[in-house]
Amino acid sequence: MIDLFLPNIAYASVDTFIASVNKEILNPLIILLFALASVFFFYGVFEFLSDPENQEKKTTGKQHMIWGVIGLTIMMGVWFILGVIINTFGIKGIDPQQGTVDSSKF
């Protein structure tokens, strides 16, 4: 007998949800941030080299290069720290390269 008054519930595992969030949202966002930091750095290089006589442009170009390098360093540092934590504690089931998490291996 089908109960028409109870709502239908779709069950999904936490692993599937986390994997899809990583794949669809976080990984593209990380790639976008790396690209933006790189573009910011190279724009600073272009600005620095485009007019060597203009000190204001050189200063602005230096600032753009510095902030681009800081952004790239922070993102790579987080990636490095995540790798160290995963390898130090022997955490299985997390693959940052693929963006997958398998909580059944914890």
VOBA-1610 file (N, C-alpha, C; in pm, whole numbers, padded with zeros to 5 digits, always signed):
BEGIN
Met+00084-00118+00000Met+00000+00000+00000Met+00088+00124+00000Ile+00056+00220-00083Ile+00131+00344-00095Ile+00064+00449-00005Asp+00147+00511+00076Asp+00093+00615+00163Asp+00105+00750+00090Leu-00005+00807+00054Leu-00005+00930-00024Leu+00022+01055+00059Phe+00018+01044+00191Phe+00034+01161+00275Phe+00177+01180+00325Leu+00264+01085+00301Leu+00404+01099+00341Leu+00484+01153+00222Pro+00574+01244+00249Pro+00653+01299+00139Pro+00754+01197+00087Asn+00784+01206-00039Asn+00889+01123-00097Asn+01023+01184-00062Ile+01114+01102-00017Ile+01245+01150+00025Ile+01350+01082-00061Ala+01437+01163-00117Ala+01548+01109-00194Ala+01670+01108-00104Tyr+01732+00993-00090Tyr+01849+00979-00005Tyr+01975+00984-00091Ala+02068+01064-00047Ala+02198+01071-00115Ala+02306+01063-00008Ser+02415+01003-00042Ser+02522+00989+00055Ser+02598+01121+00067Val+02661+01138+00180Val+02742+01258+00204Val+02860+01259+00108Asp+02915+01141+00079Asp+03028+01133-00014Asp+02991+01189-00151Thr+02876+01152-00200Thr+02832+01198-00330Thr+02813+01350-00330Phe+02755+01402-00223Phe+02732+01545-00213Phe+02865+01621-00209Ile+02958+01577-00125Ile+03087+01646-00112Ile+03165+01637-00244Ala+03161+01521-00307Ala+03232+01506-00434Ala+03174+01598-00541Ser+03043+01610-00544Ser+02983+01697-00645Ser+03009+01844-00616Val+03010+01883-00488Val+03043+02022-00453Val+03187+02051-00493Asn+03279+01958-00463Asn+03419+01977-00502Asn+03434+01988-00653Lys+03369+01897-00724Lys+03384+01891-00869Lys+03320+02011-00939Glu+03202+02050-00895Glu+03125+02153-00967Glu+03150+02295-00919Ile+03193+02312-00792Ile+03206+02448-00738Ile+03350+02480-00699Leu+03408+02400-00610Leu+03537+02436-00553Leu+03652+02427-00654Asn+03660+02318-00728Asn+03771+02304-00823Asn+03770+02413-00930Pro+03656+02443-00993Pro+03658+02555-01089Pro+03691+02690-01023Leu+03647+02709-00899Leu+03677+02833-00828Leu+03827+02845-00801Ile+03891+02736-00763Ile+04036+02738-00739Ile+04110+02769-00868Ile+04070+02707-00977Ile+04134+02733-01106Ile+04116+02879-01146Leu+03996+02932-01124Leu+03970+03072-01155Leu+04058+03165-01072Leu+04074+03137-00944Leu+04158+03222-00858Leu+04305+03216-00900Phe+04355+03096-00935Phe+04492+03085-00986Phe+04507+03168-01113Ala+04410+03158-01203Ala+04417+03233-01328Ala+04413+03383-01303Leu+04326+03427-01212Leu+04318+03571-01182Leu+04448+03623-01121Ala+04507+03547-01030Ala+04634+03590-00969Ala+04744+03596-01074Ser+04746+03499-01165Ser+04847+03501-01271Ser+04827+03619-01365Val+04704+03645-01404Val+04675+03759-01491Val+04712+03890-01421Phe+04682+03900-01293Phe+04715+04020-01217Phe+04867+04042-01215Phe+04942+03933-01195Phe+05088+03943-01195Phe+05140+03988-01331Phe+05094+03922-01438Phe+05144+03956-01571Phe+05099+04095-01616Tyr+04983+04139-01569Tyr+04942+04277-01597Tyr+05038+04374-01531Gly+05081+04342-01409Gly+05178+04426-01340Gly+05312+04431-01413Val+05354+04315-01467Val+05479+04311-01544Val+05465+04399-01669Phe+05352+04385-01739Phe+05329+04467-01858Phe+05328+04615-01822Glu+05260+04649-01714Glu+05251+04788-01672Glu+05389+04843-01633Phe+05468+04760-01568Phe+05601+04800-01525Phe+05693+04826-01644Leu+05682+04739-01746Leu+05773+04749-01861Leu+05723+04840-01972Ser+05595+04874-01972Ser+05539+04950-02084Ser+05588+05094-02091Asp+05608+05158-01977Asp+05653+05298-01979Asp+05760+05316-01871Pro+05887+05291-01907Pro+05993+05298-01805Pro+06018+05439-01752Glu+05973+05540-01821Glu+05995+05679-01776Glu+05895+05722-01670Asn+05777+05663-01669Asn+05670+05703-01579Asn+05683+05627-01446Gln+05724+05698-01341Gln+05746+05635-01211Gln+05614+05587-01148Glu+05505+05657-01176Glu+05376+05616-01119Glu+05333+05481-01175Lys+05351+05462-01304Lys+05315+05334-01366Lys+05406+05222-01317Lys+05534+05253-01298Lys+05627+05153-01246Lys+05588+05111-01104Thr+05549+05208-01021Thr+05508+05177-00885Thr+05380+05094-00884Thr+05285+05132-00967Thr+05160+05056-00976Thr+05186+04915-01027Gly+05273+04902-01126Gly+05309+04771-01179Gly+05375+04683-01074Lys+05464+04743-00993Lys+05528+04668-00884Lys+05424+04617-00785Gln+05329+04702-00750Gln+05225+04662-00655Gln+05141+04547-00712His+05107+04554-00840His+05029+04446-00901His+05108+04315-00902Met+05238+04325-00932Met+05321+04205-00931Met+05331+04146-00791Ile+05349+04231-00692Ile+05360+04184-00554Ile+05231+04115-00511Trp+05116+04176-00536Trp+04990+04115-00494Trp+04959+03988-00572Gly+05000+03982-00698Gly+04984+03859-00775Gly+05067+03746-00717Val+05192+03776-00681Val+05279+03675-00620Val+05226+03634-00484Ile+05177+03729-00405Ile+05120+03696-00273Ile+05000+03603-00290Gly+04913+03633-00384Gly+04796+03548-00406Gly+04835+03407-00448Leu+04929+03396-00542Leu+04975+03264-00585Leu+05044+03188-00471Thr+05123+03259-00391Thr+05193+03196-00280Thr+05095+03143-00176Ile+04993+03220-00144Ile+04894+03176-00045Ile+04821+03052-00096Met+04781+03053-00222Met+04707+02938-00275Met+04795+02813-00281Met+04920+02828-00324Met+05009+02712-00328Met+05045+02666-00186Gly+05056+02761-00093Gly+05085+02725+00046Gly+04973+02642+00108Val+04850+02680+00080Val+04736+02603+00131Val+04738+02463+00070Trp+04766+02454-00057Trp+04773+02323-00125Trp+04884+02238-00061Phe+05000+02299-00033Phe+05112+02230+00028Phe+05078+02182+00169Ile+05017+02270+00249Ile+04981+02234+00386Ile+04879+02122+00387Leu+04784+02126+00296Leu+04686+02018+00286Leu+04754+01886+00254Gly+04849+01887+00163Gly+04924+01766+00130Gly+05004+01714+00246Val+05069+01804+00323Val+05146+01762+00439Val+05056+01699+00545Ile+04941+01760+00570Ile+04848+01705+00670Ile+04798+01568+00628Ile+04760+01554+00502Ile+04709+01426+00453Ile+04816+01318+00463Asn+04939+01350+00424Asn+05046+01251+00427Asn+05096+01223+00568Thr+05101+01324+00655Thr+05150+01305+00791Thr+05059+01216+00872Phe+04930+01242+00865Phe+04836+01164+00943Phe+04785+01040+00871Gly+04834+01017+00750Gly+04795+00899+00674Gly+04647+00893+00644Ile+04590+01006+00613Ile+04446+01013+00586Ile+04419+00949+00450Lys+04333+00853+00450Lys+04296+00784+00326Lys+04158+00833+00283Gly+04134+00834+00155Gly+04002+00869+00105Gly+03990+01011+00055Ile+04094+01093+00074Ile+04090+01231+00024Ile+04196+01243-00085Asp+04155+01283-00202Asp+04247+01302-00314Asp+04230+01445-00365Pro+04318+01538-00320Pro+04303+01677-00364Pro+04327+01695-00513Gln+04405+01608-00575Gln+04431+01619-00718Gln+04303+01598-00799Gln+04223+01499-00757Gln+04099+01468-00827Gln+03979+01540-00767Gly+03993+01590-00643Gly+03883+01658-00577Gly+03780+01559-00526Thr+03826+01441-00482Thr+03733+01340-00435Thr+03753+01313-00286Val+03644+01280-00219Val+03644+01244-00078Val+03563+01118-00062Asp+03621+01018+00004Asp+03550+00893+00032Asp+03551+00873+00183Ser+03442+00910+00250Ser+03438+00905+00396Ser+03432+00764+00451Ser+03410+00664+00368Ser+03409+00526+00419Ser+03550+00478+00453Lys+03652+00551+00409Lys+03792+00512+00438Lys+03848+00583+00558Phe+03773+00667+00625Phe+03823+00739+00742Phe+03834+00648+00860
//
